[in-house]
Amino acid sequence: MQRFATEAEQSCHLAMYDRGNLLVIAQVDGPGTWGIAVRLGSRVGLVDTSSGRTILAWQTPEQREHMLAEHTKVKGEVTIDHAALETACEQIREAGFSRKDSQQIFGVTDVTFPVLGPSGQAIAALTCPFLKRIDEYVAPSLEEATQMLRTTVQALSMMREEEA
């Protein structure tokens, strides 16, 4: 994670499912002056975050149902209907990752990959809340950061993405 943050010049955080929502268990700041980070130990939403949807996308239907039954809304969480959530999970699973505008912070593009366990289910999600530089400084692009994050997650996963 530290290598990713240094090379991509972006922060990243690792979240795991915990009692109905997500718990941020690791976080690394990017090296630059500007950045955004999710605090270590934060509980974040399961249904309206890139991390949550990515973890849900790599679960069995039964496990996803159990996780959603345990879910409780966190502060500021956007309400979403189950059909839209299922569609989002299918799209993430097909793409192999999630990359979309944050539903929490304007101007942030969340890039998230699942960290897969030996059974092929997501045991965690690694997210980069990507911030695009608009000054003259040349930093890695969104596409470059996405590829760097993919490589980082492949090293963390017990099952390679292409096996899933």
Summary of the structure (lengths in Angstrom):
residues: 164
radius of gyration: 15.0
end to end distance: 22.3
largest distance: 49.4
contacts: 509
relative contact order: 0.20
helix: 35%
strand: 23%
